């Protein structure tokens, strides 16, 4: 069983009033955002609005990602992490609203599988939006991971007004994907709320179409498949048990679409293990005939192995292709999931076929991905627009164009010729 270390952090305040930086976030290359790197920090964060002026960020750091060292005089190994955060008015603003840092210390043995969980507070006033930049640094390894967390205090009914905890351990939950049968506690920051109104949607969403295909996506049908209610107890804690696949949308006010959304997408999420989970993402590099054969054959595992061996012509090369392709699928699930699995989305499709972008620019309403050297006419640029979605703040749609056709087929052909496509 994984152990936990829960911390309530003292923070060192380094900025008390408004100040500015020299560069806006939106002008920085954020290419490290959507990438899991082994043996380095991959922390998780979740925001909870404590009051109209104070918000909390809960964090989770896995100790297996840390470098532990030991001095001759010490009995135990030691790891140190510096957490430094800055609260900006927006991606487009240089103004810093609040900023501070703290040092985490853990004593233990290298390779110990436990989580360091804690929280820190920052000042954020209602009814504003902000961007929180958090830099986690493994001091001994000298490696860092920068993450940007959007803070939304414009509406008392949105997801950041809820705190989720595991029913057994009482610890914060950092994923909105809930395993089947798991019981969680949901706290609302408004003590007057007595009831949550729940909607369950069990939908099969289509895969993203190629970046050159012009199509009109269907609008989401908000009529729920089933309705339910959750009652509150005296401490403002809700209890629920997720008992089926789909989207669970919990609201304090049904007159608008905002609320807390939980998901059960598949049992292994964000990893892909079952044969069907391995077959479906292949649609991006298969012909319609190949894909139909993979779905309809009685022995899907055999047909799947045949596909990879056929394109690689070598078992060792096939293993490497499989490893890299599904690593991209899983990274897409970790970073790009919205109301459906990340690999199904527009960004997920581009990420899987083309790989990790060389350059990422991010604004309040869009993302721009560059494959190749920036400002090089041979490079490929993909532009995504953020979609207003009551279920997720991570939903983006690609600005499709016929200009992508040759580059897309070039990348697909690379996979089909047994070569992992990587942009220059």
C-alpha positions, 0 to 999 in steps of 0.5 A: 500500500502506498504511504502518504506524507501530508504537509501544511506548509509555512510559506515565505512571502517574497512579494506583498504588492503588485509587481511585474515581470519582463515577459508575459506568459503568452510570449514564452515557449511552454513546450514542457507542458505536455510531457511525462519525463521519467526520473524527474518531477511530475507533480499534480495540483488542484485548486480550491477556493477557501473564501472570496479572497483566499484560495488553496492549491493542493499538491501531490509529489511522488517520492519515486520521482525524487533524488535522495542523497545522504551525507556521512553524518546522516542516518537516512537519505534526504530529498528536497523540493522547492515550490515557488509560485506566482499568481498572474492576472492572466497569460497576457499580463505581466502583473504578479498579484501574489508570489511566495515559495517554500522548501519541502524536506523528506527523509527516507530510502531511495525508491520508496513509493509514497506521495508527499501531499500538502497545500499552500494558500494564495490571495485571489479576489472574487470575481476575477480570473488568474493564472497560477505559475508553479515551479517545482524543483528537485534541489538535489537533481537540479531539475524543475517542472513548471505548470500553469493552473487556471484560477477561476473565481468568477462564479460560485458554482464552478468546479473550483468551489468543490473539494474532493477527498478519498472516503477512506484516507481523507486525502485530497483527490487530484484526478477527476477520473474516478474508478468504479465503485470508489466512494469519495467525499465532496465538500462545497465551500458554501455551507448553505448548500444542502443538495447537489443535483446530479446528471449522468451522461453515458455517451460515445464521442467520435474520434478527432478527424484529420487536421485537413478535414472540414466538418461540422461537429455535432453540438452536445446534447445536454439532456441527461441519461439519468438524474440523481440527488446528493444530500449534504450532512452537517459538515458540508460533506457529500458522499457518492459512489461512481457506479458506471461509465460516463460523465457525472455532472454535479451542480448546486444550481441547475439554472446554469450549466456550471458545476463539478464534473467527474468521469469514469472513462475506462478502468485503466485510465489514463493507461491503455492495456486492453486490446480494444483500448490499443486498437481504437487509437490506431485509427489515426494511422490506419486505413478504414479497411484495416481499422474495420478488420481490427474491430471485427476480427474474432482474434483482435490480439492476433490482428493487432500484432500482425498490424505492427509486425507488418508495418515494422517488418521486425519484432524489435522495431515493432516493440519500439513502435508500440512503446512510443505510439502508446506512450503518446496515447497515454500522455495525451490522456494525462494532459489533454483529456476534456470531457472525453479521453485525451487521445480522442481530442483534436490536440490528442490526435495531433500529439499522437501522430506528430509527437511532442511539439517543439514550441507551445504558446498558450493564451487565455483562449488558445494554444499554438503548437509548432513542429520544427524551428519557429519562424521556419517556413518548413515548420508546421503550426497548429492553432487550437481555440479554447471551447467554453465547456461546462464539463471541462476547462481543457477543451480545445478545437483545431482550426482545420485547413487543407494546408495540413494534408501533405504534412499529415500524410507524411507523418502517417506514412512514417509510422506505416513504414516502421519509423517513429515520426519526430519533427525536426 
